[in-house]
Structures are given as C-alpha cells and as structure tokens.
Amino acid sequence: MPALQDAVKVSPQLYKVRLENDRVRVLEYRMAPGGIEPRHDHPPYVVYFLGDALVRSTAADGTKAETKVTRGDVGWRDNTTHAIENAGTTDIHALIIEPKR
C-alpha cells in the first residue's frame, strides 16, 4: 500500500493549519478560480464551506464529480483520496476539521 499523501504537504500554498493538537487538526483551505490541487489523501474529516463555489473532484478510481457548494454547507467525508479543481469564478474557501481520535 502506498504511503498517504498529506494534503498540507502536497499543496502547502492552499492550506493554513489553524489548530493542531493530539485530538484534532483544523485547516483553512483556499483555492482561486481555475486552481488545481494534485491527488492527495485525507483522513475522515468535516468540511465547512465559507463561501459559494464550484468544486470539480477526481477520485482515486478516476470517477469525476462536480459539486456546487453554498456558504454554510457542511459535510462528513470518510478517508478520501482525490484531486480538486476550482471550476467556478469564486475562491473555494473552507474549514477542514480532522479528528485524530
């Protein structure tokens, strides 16, 4: 099994670690329109969108999806490996909360 590719290490320009301790890591994420983030991994996490955006994702198996998100949208994601593209005209801006326990 290949080593996990931590999103913060793959694309440090897109993430700011806002809090990290032995229980949680909180990330602020921002990608400009037209931006592309290469394939990376996430442990299970909560995502909270801080603005409207159009997110195009490609899963590890090649499955593609386009999702319109609205400010205030929140969701749970299980272990995820994907690549992301900002297909809209506004920044993708979100908080990502990764529980460690």
Phi and psi in radians as a Rosetta constraint file:
Dihedral C 1 N 2 CA 2 C 2 CIRCULARHARMONIC -1.192 0.35
Dihedral N 2 CA 2 C 2 N 3 CIRCULARHARMONIC 2.704 0.35
Dihedral C 2 N 3 CA 3 C 3 CIRCULARHARMONIC -1.149 0.35
Dihedral N 3 CA 3 C 3 N 4 CIRCULARHARMONIC 2.555 0.35
Dihedral C 3 N 4 CA 4 C 4 CIRCULARHARMONIC -1.189 0.35
Dihedral N 4 CA 4 C 4 N 5 CIRCULARHARMONIC 2.514 0.35
Dihedral C 4 N 5 CA 5 C 5 CIRCULARHARMONIC -1.812 0.35
Dihedral N 5 CA 5 C 5 N 6 CIRCULARHARMONIC 1.672 0.35
Dihedral C 5 N 6 CA 6 C 6 CIRCULARHARMONIC -1.040 0.35
Dihedral N 6 CA 6 C 6 N 7 CIRCULARHARMONIC 2.263 0.35
Dihedral C 6 N 7 CA 7 C 7 CIRCULARHARMONIC -0.997 0.35
Dihedral N 7 CA 7 C 7 N 8 CIRCULARHARMONIC -0.698 0.35
Dihedral C 7 N 8 CA 8 C 8 CIRCULARHARMONIC -1.140 0.35
Dihedral N 8 CA 8 C 8 N 9 CIRCULARHARMONIC -0.606 0.35
Dihedral C 8 N 9 CA 9 C 9 CIRCULARHARMONIC -1.354 0.35
Dihedral N 9 CA 9 C 9 N 10 CIRCULARHARMONIC -0.599 0.35
Dihedral C 9 N 10 CA 10 C 10 CIRCULARHARMONIC -1.230 0.35
Dihedral N 10 CA 10 C 10 N 11 CIRCULARHARMONIC -0.730 0.35
Dihedral C 10 N 11 CA 11 C 11 CIRCULARHARMONIC -2.366 0.35
Dihedral N 11 CA 11 C 11 N 12 CIRCULARHARMONIC 1.160 0.35
Dihedral C 11 N 12 CA 12 C 12 CIRCULARHARMONIC -1.080 0.35
Dihedral N 12 CA 12 C 12 N 13 CIRCULARHARMONIC -0.391 0.35
Dihedral C 12 N 13 CA 13 C 13 CIRCULARHARMONIC -1.238 0.35
Dihedral N 13 CA 13 C 13 N 14 CIRCULARHARMONIC -0.295 0.35
Dihedral C 13 N 14 CA 14 C 14 CIRCULARHARMONIC -1.705 0.35
Dihedral N 14 CA 14 C 14 N 15 CIRCULARHARMONIC -0.271 0.35
Dihedral C 14 N 15 CA 15 C 15 CIRCULARHARMONIC -2.117 0.35
Dihedral N 15 CA 15 C 15 N 16 CIRCULARHARMONIC 2.468 0.35
Dihedral C 15 N 16 CA 16 C 16 CIRCULARHARMONIC -2.136 0.35
Dihedral N 16 CA 16 C 16 N 17 CIRCULARHARMONIC 2.187 0.35
Dihedral C 16 N 17 CA 17 C 17 CIRCULARHARMONIC -1.357 0.35
Dihedral N 17 CA 17 C 17 N 18 CIRCULARHARMONIC 1.975 0.35
Dihedral C 17 N 18 CA 18 C 18 CIRCULARHARMONIC -1.573 0.35
Dihedral N 18 CA 18 C 18 N 19 CIRCULARHARMONIC -0.502 0.35
Dihedral C 18 N 19 CA 19 C 19 CIRCULARHARMONIC -2.773 0.35
Dihedral N 19 CA 19 C 19 N 20 CIRCULARHARMONIC 2.385 0.35
Dihedral C 19 N 20 CA 20 C 20 CIRCULARHARMONIC -2.614 0.35
Dihedral N 20 CA 20 C 20 N 21 CIRCULARHARMONIC 2.288 0.35
Dihedral C 20 N 21 CA 21 C 21 CIRCULARHARMONIC -2.573 0.35
Dihedral N 21 CA 21 C 21 N 22 CIRCULARHARMONIC -2.881 0.35
Dihedral C 21 N 22 CA 22 C 22 CIRCULARHARMONIC -1.308 0.35
Dihedral N 22 CA 22 C 22 N 23 CIRCULARHARMONIC -0.087 0.35
Dihedral C 22 N 23 CA 23 C 23 CIRCULARHARMONIC -1.952 0.35
Dihedral N 23 CA 23 C 23 N 24 CIRCULARHARMONIC -0.470 0.35
Dihedral C 23 N 24 CA 24 C 24 CIRCULARHARMONIC -2.730 0.35
Dihedral N 24 CA 24 C 24 N 25 CIRCULARHARMONIC 2.689 0.35
Dihedral C 24 N 25 CA 25 C 25 CIRCULARHARMONIC -2.232 0.35
Dihedral N 25 CA 25 C 25 N 26 CIRCULARHARMONIC 2.228 0.35
Dihedral C 25 N 26 CA 26 C 26 CIRCULARHARMONIC -1.977 0.35
Dihedral N 26 CA 26 C 26 N 27 CIRCULARHARMONIC 2.170 0.35
Dihedral C 26 N 27 CA 27 C 27 CIRCULARHARMONIC -2.043 0.35
Dihedral N 27 CA 27 C 27 N 28 CIRCULARHARMONIC 2.441 0.35
Dihedral C 27 N 28 CA 28 C 28 CIRCULARHARMONIC -1.750 0.35
Dihedral N 28 CA 28 C 28 N 29 CIRCULARHARMONIC 2.292 0.35
Dihedral C 28 N 29 CA 29 C 29 CIRCULARHARMONIC -2.104 0.35
Dihedral N 29 CA 29 C 29 N 30 CIRCULARHARMONIC 2.331 0.35
Dihedral C 29 N 30 CA 30 C 30 CIRCULARHARMONIC -2.554 0.35
Dihedral N 30 CA 30 C 30 N 31 CIRCULARHARMONIC 2.207 0.35
Dihedral C 30 N 31 CA 31 C 31 CIRCULARHARMONIC -2.282 0.35
Dihedral N 31 CA 31 C 31 N 32 CIRCULARHARMONIC 2.265 0.35
Dihedral C 31 N 32 CA 32 C 32 CIRCULARHARMONIC -1.260 0.35
Dihedral N 32 CA 32 C 32 N 33 CIRCULARHARMONIC 2.762 0.35
Dihedral C 32 N 33 CA 33 C 33 CIRCULARHARMONIC -0.942 0.35
Dihedral N 33 CA 33 C 33 N 34 CIRCULARHARMONIC 2.397 0.35
Dihedral C 33 N 34 CA 34 C 34 CIRCULARHARMONIC 1.452 0.35
Dihedral N 34 CA 34 C 34 N 35 CIRCULARHARMONIC -0.103 0.35
Dihedral C 34 N 35 CA 35 C 35 CIRCULARHARMONIC -1.205 0.35
Dihedral N 35 CA 35 C 35 N 36 CIRCULARHARMONIC 2.655 0.35
Dihedral C 35 N 36 CA 36 C 36 CIRCULARHARMONIC -2.304 0.35
Dihedral N 36 CA 36 C 36 N 37 CIRCULARHARMONIC 2.283 0.35
Dihedral C 36 N 37 CA 37 C 37 CIRCULARHARMONIC -1.933 0.35
Dihedral N 37 CA 37 C 37 N 38 CIRCULARHARMONIC 2.189 0.35
Dihedral C 37 N 38 CA 38 C 38 CIRCULARHARMONIC -1.167 0.35
Dihedral N 38 CA 38 C 38 N 39 CIRCULARHARMONIC 2.960 0.35
Dihedral C 38 N 39 CA 39 C 39 CIRCULARHARMONIC -0.944 0.35
Dihedral N 39 CA 39 C 39 N 40 CIRCULARHARMONIC 2.362 0.35
Dihedral C 39 N 40 CA 40 C 40 CIRCULARHARMONIC -2.733 0.35
Dihedral N 40 CA 40 C 40 N 41 CIRCULARHARMONIC 3.019 0.35
Dihedral C 40 N 41 CA 41 C 41 CIRCULARHARMONIC -2.089 0.35
Dihedral N 41 CA 41 C 41 N 42 CIRCULARHARMONIC 2.659 0.35
Dihedral C 41 N 42 CA 42 C 42 CIRCULARHARMONIC -2.299 0.35
Dihedral N 42 CA 42 C 42 N 43 CIRCULARHARMONIC 2.476 0.35
Dihedral C 42 N 43 CA 43 C 43 CIRCULARHARMONIC -1.276 0.35
Dihedral N 43 CA 43 C 43 N 44 CIRCULARHARMONIC 3.081 0.35
Dihedral C 43 N 44 CA 44 C 44 CIRCULARHARMONIC -0.926 0.35
Dihedral N 44 CA 44 C 44 N 45 CIRCULARHARMONIC 2.466 0.35
Dihedral C 44 N 45 CA 45 C 45 CIRCULARHARMONIC -2.745 0.35
Dihedral N 45 CA 45 C 45 N 46 CIRCULARHARMONIC 2.871 0.35
Dihedral C 45 N 46 CA 46 C 46 CIRCULARHARMONIC -1.858 0.35
Dihedral N 46 CA 46 C 46 N 47 CIRCULARHARMONIC 2.375 0.35
Dihedral C 46 N 47 CA 47 C 47 CIRCULARHARMONIC -2.076 0.35
Dihedral N 47 CA 47 C 47 N 48 CIRCULARHARMONIC 2.339 0.35
Dihedral C 47 N 48 CA 48 C 48 CIRCULARHARMONIC -2.185 0.35
Dihedral N 48 CA 48 C 48 N 49 CIRCULARHARMONIC 2.047 0.35
Dihedral C 48 N 49 CA 49 C 49 CIRCULARHARMONIC -1.496 0.35
Dihedral N 49 CA 49 C 49 N 50 CIRCULARHARMONIC 2.272 0.35
Dihedral C 49 N 50 CA 50 C 50 CIRCULARHARMONIC -1.652 0.35
Dihedral N 50 CA 50 C 50 N 51 CIRCULARHARMONIC -0.035 0.35
Dihedral C 50 N 51 CA 51 C 51 CIRCULARHARMONIC -2.825 0.35
Dihedral N 51 CA 51 C 51 N 52 CIRCULARHARMONIC 2.937 0.35
Dihedral C 51 N 52 CA 52 C 52 CIRCULARHARMONIC -1.300 0.35
Dihedral N 52 CA 52 C 52 N 53 CIRCULARHARMONIC 2.526 0.35
Dihedral C 52 N 53 CA 53 C 53 CIRCULARHARMONIC -2.855 0.35
Dihedral N 53 CA 53 C 53 N 54 CIRCULARHARMONIC 2.861 0.35
Dihedral C 53 N 54 CA 54 C 54 CIRCULARHARMONIC -2.055 0.35
Dihedral N 54 CA 54 C 54 N 55 CIRCULARHARMONIC 1.964 0.35
Dihedral C 54 N 55 CA 55 C 55 CIRCULARHARMONIC -1.886 0.35
Dihedral N 55 CA 55 C 55 N 56 CIRCULARHARMONIC 2.188 0.35
Dihedral C 55 N 56 CA 56 C 56 CIRCULARHARMONIC -1.908 0.35
Dihedral N 56 CA 56 C 56 N 57 CIRCULARHARMONIC 2.187 0.35
Dihedral C 56 N 57 CA 57 C 57 CIRCULARHARMONIC -2.180 0.35
Dihedral N 57 CA 57 C 57 N 58 CIRCULARHARMONIC 2.632 0.35
Dihedral C 57 N 58 CA 58 C 58 CIRCULARHARMONIC -2.193 0.35
Dihedral N 58 CA 58 C 58 N 59 CIRCULARHARMONIC 2.046 0.35
Dihedral C 58 N 59 CA 59 C 59 CIRCULARHARMONIC -1.303 0.35
Dihedral N 59 CA 59 C 59 N 60 CIRCULARHARMONIC 2.929 0.35
Dihedral C 59 N 60 CA 60 C 60 CIRCULARHARMONIC -0.999 0.35
Dihedral N 60 CA 60 C 60 N 61 CIRCULARHARMONIC -0.549 0.35
Dihedral C 60 N 61 CA 61 C 61 CIRCULARHARMONIC -1.506 0.35
Dihedral N 61 CA 61 C 61 N 62 CIRCULARHARMONIC 0.072 0.35
Dihedral C 61 N 62 CA 62 C 62 CIRCULARHARMONIC 1.632 0.35
Dihedral N 62 CA 62 C 62 N 63 CIRCULARHARMONIC -0.123 0.35
Dihedral C 62 N 63 CA 63 C 63 CIRCULARHARMONIC -1.115 0.35
Dihedral N 63 CA 63 C 63 N 64 CIRCULARHARMONIC 2.293 0.35
Dihedral C 63 N 64 CA 64 C 64 CIRCULARHARMONIC -1.895 0.35
Dihedral N 64 CA 64 C 64 N 65 CIRCULARHARMONIC 2.554 0.35
Dihedral C 64 N 65 CA 65 C 65 CIRCULARHARMONIC -2.538 0.35
Dihedral N 65 CA 65 C 65 N 66 CIRCULARHARMONIC 2.577 0.35
Dihedral C 65 N 66 CA 66 C 66 CIRCULARHARMONIC -2.155 0.35
Dihedral N 66 CA 66 C 66 N 67 CIRCULARHARMONIC 2.222 0.35
Dihedral C 66 N 67 CA 67 C 67 CIRCULARHARMONIC -2.248 0.35
Dihedral N 67 CA 67 C 67 N 68 CIRCULARHARMONIC 2.212 0.35
Dihedral C 67 N 68 CA 68 C 68 CIRCULARHARMONIC -1.570 0.35
Dihedral N 68 CA 68 C 68 N 69 CIRCULARHARMONIC 2.109 0.35
Dihedral C 68 N 69 CA 69 C 69 CIRCULARHARMONIC -1.935 0.35
Dihedral N 69 CA 69 C 69 N 70 CIRCULARHARMONIC 2.654 0.35
Dihedral C 69 N 70 CA 70 C 70 CIRCULARHARMONIC -2.095 0.35
Dihedral N 70 CA 70 C 70 N 71 CIRCULARHARMONIC 2.547 0.35
Dihedral C 70 N 71 CA 71 C 71 CIRCULARHARMONIC -0.834 0.35
Dihedral N 71 CA 71 C 71 N 72 CIRCULARHARMONIC 2.264 0.35
Dihedral C 71 N 72 CA 72 C 72 CIRCULARHARMONIC 1.672 0.35
Dihedral N 72 CA 72 C 72 N 73 CIRCULARHARMONIC -0.210 0.35
Dihedral C 72 N 73 CA 73 C 73 CIRCULARHARMONIC -1.082 0.35
Dihedral N 73 CA 73 C 73 N 74 CIRCULARHARMONIC 2.439 0.35
Dihedral C 73 N 74 CA 74 C 74 CIRCULARHARMONIC -2.411 0.35
Dihedral N 74 CA 74 C 74 N 75 CIRCULARHARMONIC 2.543 0.35
Dihedral C 74 N 75 CA 75 C 75 CIRCULARHARMONIC -2.764 0.35
Dihedral N 75 CA 75 C 75 N 76 CIRCULARHARMONIC 2.785 0.35
Dihedral C 75 N 76 CA 76 C 76 CIRCULARHARMONIC -1.752 0.35
Dihedral N 76 CA 76 C 76 N 77 CIRCULARHARMONIC 2.396 0.35
Dihedral C 76 N 77 CA 77 C 77 CIRCULARHARMONIC -2.199 0.35
Dihedral N 77 CA 77 C 77 N 78 CIRCULARHARMONIC 2.351 0.35
Dihedral C 77 N 78 CA 78 C 78 CIRCULARHARMONIC -1.367 0.35
Dihedral N 78 CA 78 C 78 N 79 CIRCULARHARMONIC -3.111 0.35
Dihedral C 78 N 79 CA 79 C 79 CIRCULARHARMONIC -0.766 0.35
Dihedral N 79 CA 79 C 79 N 80 CIRCULARHARMONIC 2.286 0.35
Dihedral C 79 N 80 CA 80 C 80 CIRCULARHARMONIC -2.366 0.35
Dihedral N 80 CA 80 C 80 N 81 CIRCULARHARMONIC 2.361 0.35
Dihedral C 80 N 81 CA 81 C 81 CIRCULARHARMONIC -2.155 0.35
Dihedral N 81 CA 81 C 81 N 82 CIRCULARHARMONIC 2.121 0.35
Dihedral C 81 N 82 CA 82 C 82 CIRCULARHARMONIC -2.790 0.35
Dihedral N 82 CA 82 C 82 N 83 CIRCULARHARMONIC 2.944 0.35
Dihedral C 82 N 83 CA 83 C 83 CIRCULARHARMONIC -2.038 0.35
Dihedral N 83 CA 83 C 83 N 84 CIRCULARHARMONIC 2.615 0.35
Dihedral C 83 N 84 CA 84 C 84 CIRCULARHARMONIC -2.209 0.35
Dihedral N 84 CA 84 C 84 N 85 CIRCULARHARMONIC 2.516 0.35
Dihedral C 84 N 85 CA 85 C 85 CIRCULARHARMONIC -2.327 0.35
Dihedral N 85 CA 85 C 85 N 86 CIRCULARHARMONIC 2.421 0.35
Dihedral C 85 N 86 CA 86 C 86 CIRCULARHARMONIC -1.535 0.35
Dihedral N 86 CA 86 C 86 N 87 CIRCULARHARMONIC 1.826 0.35
Dihedral C 86 N 87 CA 87 C 87 CIRCULARHARMONIC -1.631 0.35
Dihedral N 87 CA 87 C 87 N 88 CIRCULARHARMONIC 0.076 0.35
Dihedral C 87 N 88 CA 88 C 88 CIRCULARHARMONIC -1.850 0.35
Dihedral N 88 CA 88 C 88 N 89 CIRCULARHARMONIC -2.868 0.35
Dihedral C 88 N 89 CA 89 C 89 CIRCULARHARMONIC -1.938 0.35
Dihedral N 89 CA 89 C 89 N 90 CIRCULARHARMONIC 0.065 0.35
Dihedral C 89 N 90 CA 90 C 90 CIRCULARHARMONIC -2.188 0.35
Dihedral N 90 CA 90 C 90 N 91 CIRCULARHARMONIC 2.776 0.35
Dihedral C 90 N 91 CA 91 C 91 CIRCULARHARMONIC -1.039 0.35
Dihedral N 91 CA 91 C 91 N 92 CIRCULARHARMONIC 2.537 0.35
Dihedral C 91 N 92 CA 92 C 92 CIRCULARHARMONIC -1.463 0.35
Dihedral N 92 CA 92 C 92 N 93 CIRCULARHARMONIC 2.076 0.35
Dihedral C 92 N 93 CA 93 C 93 CIRCULARHARMONIC -2.307 0.35
Dihedral N 93 CA 93 C 93 N 94 CIRCULARHARMONIC 2.125 0.35
Dihedral C 93 N 94 CA 94 C 94 CIRCULARHARMONIC -2.653 0.35
Dihedral N 94 CA 94 C 94 N 95 CIRCULARHARMONIC 2.781 0.35
Dihedral C 94 N 95 CA 95 C 95 CIRCULARHARMONIC -1.826 0.35
Dihedral N 95 CA 95 C 95 N 96 CIRCULARHARMONIC 2.366 0.35
Dihedral C 95 N 96 CA 96 C 96 CIRCULARHARMONIC -2.075 0.35
Dihedral N 96 CA 96 C 96 N 97 CIRCULARHARMONIC 2.149 0.35
Dihedral C 96 N 97 CA 97 C 97 CIRCULARHARMONIC -1.989 0.35
Dihedral N 97 CA 97 C 97 N 98 CIRCULARHARMONIC 2.034 0.35
Dihedral C 97 N 98 CA 98 C 98 CIRCULARHARMONIC -1.935 0.35
Dihedral N 98 CA 98 C 98 N 99 CIRCULARHARMONIC 1.753 0.35
Dihedral C 98 N 99 CA 99 C 99 CIRCULARHARMONIC -1.122 0.35
Dihedral N 99 CA 99 C 99 N 100 CIRCULARHARMONIC 2.536 0.35
Dihedral C 99 N 100 CA 100 C 100 CIRCULARHARMONIC -1.820 0.35
Dihedral N 100 CA 100 C 100 N 101 CIRCULARHARMONIC -0.143 0.35
